[in-house]
């Protein structure tokens, strides 16, 4: 039996793939075989359900000390597009969103690494958001931001997370993982959290009862081997902590970044990565096809390649669009449900913890 046959047999019997088997499946480049394997894993885990939530993104500032070559969002304070929100503005946005969107279940807040805003600014924002919308889950701050808070406050990562949790933080989005290999990070994001720091934040958050997602940014300078190793590292962390809720893969959008000479990988690669992640991450319950990054048509196809979540309605998004994403900045529930139902799956509105709230047949579960 060759490596590919062995890999197929293992996936079909629910066994874990080794690095070499995963690499063989990738190199085989048989996308329909990958789709069928990944889809069977997805259906074992979440049946016919495909999840989405009603959320709102808030990006507090784009002023950043880090200057990562991969980034089109961050800028210097003197640039015309620079902005920073004060507490009153954040509260105004949250209150308006709650008013306009009665089903809102999550606020997703990630930002740049502002040079001057002190750690208490973030604590106050968290407390104010929770006071304005106590029923809404607050998912905020990537591990990269948490390391920044630790640096500016001189508090340990654990103390930073404890204080944020005490102020009302409910979970972390898990961004900024990019590729967990410092030789890659030195080129694409040399000034932000290292691999070890990203892992320390994640494992500390999990130990404090703050769940996170896990992410990967692919399609820049990394090798396929580094992508697979990244997934295996996430799988090892999940074995230890069980604190990851979902995996999200982001294709790199080169426009307006310091790596603008690179080509955006195309759809074939996007679908291979979703399927491969679904197959390798045997201890993750959910794999997200983030429609805003992938475009809606590719996100819909990804549901046939093992993804079981499309993320949310979003309302407004600045980071990905700064890098040239041409997707809309928000989507209605009706549109998401339509996209899911076309695939034959059931669209399930969920909360952040994947508790079903409504399914698309109109059956209301929690009301
Ligand atoms: S990726 Fe994040 S840390 Fe890096 S420049 Fe952009 S906003 Fe700043």
Boltz pocket constraint, residues with backbone or C-beta under 6 A from the ligand:
constraints:
  - pocket:
      binder: B
      contacts: [[A, 62], [A, 64], [A, 65], [A, 66], [A, 67], [A, 68], [A, 70], [A, 71], [A, 72], [A, 73], [A, 74], [A, 111], [A, 112], [A, 113], [A, 144], [A, 189], [A, 192]]
      max_distance: 6.0
